[in-house]
Amino acid sequence: MLSVISIAAILTLISGILSGIGHSLQRYGLDKLPELTPRAFYKRHIRLLFTLFTTPIWFFGAVLAVSGALMRWQAFSMGDVSFLKPLTNINILIVIILGVLILGEVIRRFEWGGISALLIGVFVLSLFAQERVIDSYNIFWYVIFTIICVVLVTTFIVIGSQLTRSSREKELMFAISSGILYGIATIYLKAMTIEVIQVLGYFNVLDPLSLLTLLTRYSFWLYFISSVIAYFLLQCAYSHRRVSVAFPVNNSLSTLVPIIIAVLVFGDSLLILINGFIIFPVSYLPIIGIIAIFIGIILLRRFQGTSEKPLVDNSSSSEEEIKGVST
């Protein structure tokens, strides 16, 4: 009979596979739509959402991605996060394999180097995953990092919006923006649970009083807003046809950002102490992972040319209305 941790590991692997397939299907579904941009979401979000949710392949991909996330949360509640977290990275491998072999995405030599560096960085940071009881946070750095992330995301969105549709860098700008927002959303998620515990003395997502208290916390609304915007920005990145690049960038930054911010907000450390001592190189794994991710993004940034694969341009009336807003 399987142990609890074995079941948790299997659920984690399945969640990664579902997530990888789901994100790949969403990218494929966007082939049927014109270019998605932040401006289009801002101007016609209701119509655009209707168009997305009535695109069967995209909607099915979204269901798989959400199902994978829910299964991952269930798995984490059953076992040691430090053991399970590295297993979640299978979703990146699934996305790359499907993107290149099934969707026919083209990745150049230096881009392979960048993606490999991102994979190494995310895996190393996943090894750093740890569970620690935190009952408070530094509100000053909480606000400062919120402002910094807003400025960075706005900058990358503006830069991406100014680029031509065929620019390879456009997908990178939107993926970076999405990754930063998902990263700060993780900080909000932890902060809102702390706030509920400070009020009630406990937190249980299935408890009505916990949920009601949660809705009165500003961290919850920051989490909700940042997650929604991050999701739409990721779809904008997918709209430029290379999930095999956009997803690894998004995933690595959403892992990196909270680790860096948690140092000042929650008092975490970037060094791993082994029996109270710093041991090379194990103690420096988080720093090595951070450096690898930055190297990966720099290598991907080298390619500022145009996309080799023609972009789909449909001309149905409803899609033309969305396209008119996004140009």
Secondary structure, 3 states (H helix, E strand, C coil): CCCHHHHHHHHHHHHHHHHHHHHHHHHHHHHHCCCCCHHHHHHHHHHHHHHHHCCHHHHHHHHHHHHHHHHHHHHHCCCCHHHHHHHHHHHHHHHHHHHHHHCCCCCCHHHHHHHHHHHHHHHHHHHCCCCCCCCCCCHHHHHHHHHHHHHHHHHHHHHHHHCCCCEHHHHHHHHHHHHHHHHHHHHHHHHHHHHHHHHHCCCCCCCHHHHHHHHCCHHHHHHHHHHHHHHHHHHHHHCCCCHHHHHHHHHHHHHHHHHHHHHHHCCCCCCCEECCEECCCHHHHHHHHHHHHHHHHHHHHCCCCECCCCCCCCCCHHHHHHHHHHC
